[in-house]
Amino acid sequence: MAANIVTDYVKYFIENVQAYFRISLSYWRKNKPIQAMYYSTIDYFKNLFSANKKLQVAKYRVNHLKYRLYQMEKLIDDNNPSQINKGKSFNQLR
C-alpha cells in the first residue's frame, strides 16, 4: 500500500515536471527572451554611439531657431515707428 502511494506520488511529480517543461518550452519558442535581450542590447549600443550625432543635430536646430527668431525681432525693430528714426524706411521688396 505504501509503495503504491509512493509510486503514485513519483508519477504525479514527474507529470508535473514534464508539464512545467512543456509550458516553459512553448514560452521560449513564442517569446524568444534571449533574442529580445540581444536585440535590446544592440539597440542600446547603437543609440549610445549615435548620441553625439543626435546632440549635434539638436544643437543645430536650436541655433537655427534662435537665428530665425533674431531675424524676426530685427524686422520688427526696423519697422517700429515708435522708436526714433525707425519705421521711416519701408523695404518694398519684402
C-alpha positions in Angstrom: 0.0 0.0 0.0 2.8 2.5 0.9 4.7 1.6 -2.2 1.7 2.3 -4.3 1.3 5.7 -2.7 5.0 6.5 -3.3 4.8 5.4 -6.9 1.7 7.4 -7.5 3.4 10.4 -5.9 6.5 9.9 -8.1 4.4 9.5 -11.2 2.4 12.7 -10.3 5.7 14.6 -9.6 7.1 13.5 -13.0 4.0 14.6 -14.8 4.1 18.0 -13.1 7.7 18.4 -14.1 7.0 17.4 -17.7 4.1 19.8 -17.9 6.3 22.6 -16.5 9.0 21.9 -19.1 6.4 21.8 -21.9 5.0 25.2 -20.8 8.5 26.6 -20.4 9.5 25.4 -23.9 6.4 26.8 -25.5 7.0 30.2 -23.7 10.7 30.2 -25.0 9.5 29.3 -28.5 6.8 32.0 -28.6 8.6 35.0 -26.8 12.3 34.3 -27.5 13.6 36.2 -24.5 17.3 35.7 -25.4 16.8 37.1 -28.9 14.8 40.0 -27.5 17.6 40.7 -25.0 20.2 40.5 -27.8 18.3 43.0 -30.0 17.7 45.3 -27.0 21.5 45.3 -26.2 22.3 46.0 -29.9 19.8 48.9 -30.0 21.3 50.3 -26.7 24.8 50.4 -28.2 23.5 51.9 -31.5 21.8 54.7 -29.5 24.8 55.1 -27.3 27.2 55.5 -30.3 24.8 57.8 -32.2 24.0 60.1 -29.3 26.7 62.6 -30.2 25.3 62.9 -33.7 21.8 63.4 -32.4 23.1 66.0 -30.0 24.8 67.9 -32.8 21.5 67.9 -34.9 19.6 69.1 -31.9 22.1 71.9 -31.3 21.9 72.9 -35.0 18.1 73.0 -34.8 18.1 75.2 -31.7 20.7 77.6 -33.2 18.7 77.8 -36.4 15.5 78.6 -34.5 17.4 81.3 -32.5 18.7 82.8 -35.7 15.2 82.9 -37.2 13.8 84.5 -34.0 16.6 87.1 -34.2 15.7 87.8 -37.8 12.0 88.3 -36.9 12.9 90.6 -34.0 15.2 92.6 -36.2 12.5 93.0 -38.8 10.0 94.1 -36.1 12.5 96.6 -34.7 13.4 98.0 -38.1 9.8 98.8 -38.9 8.7 100.0 -35.5 7.5 103.7 -35.8 7.6 104.3 -32.1 11.4 104.3 -31.9 13.5 107.3 -33.1 14.5 107.1 -36.8 12.8 103.7 -37.1 9.9 102.8 -39.4 10.7 105.6 -41.8 12.4 103.4 -44.3 10.0 100.7 -45.6 11.5 98.0 -47.7 9.1 97.5 -50.5 10.8 94.4 -51.8 9.6 92.3 -48.8 
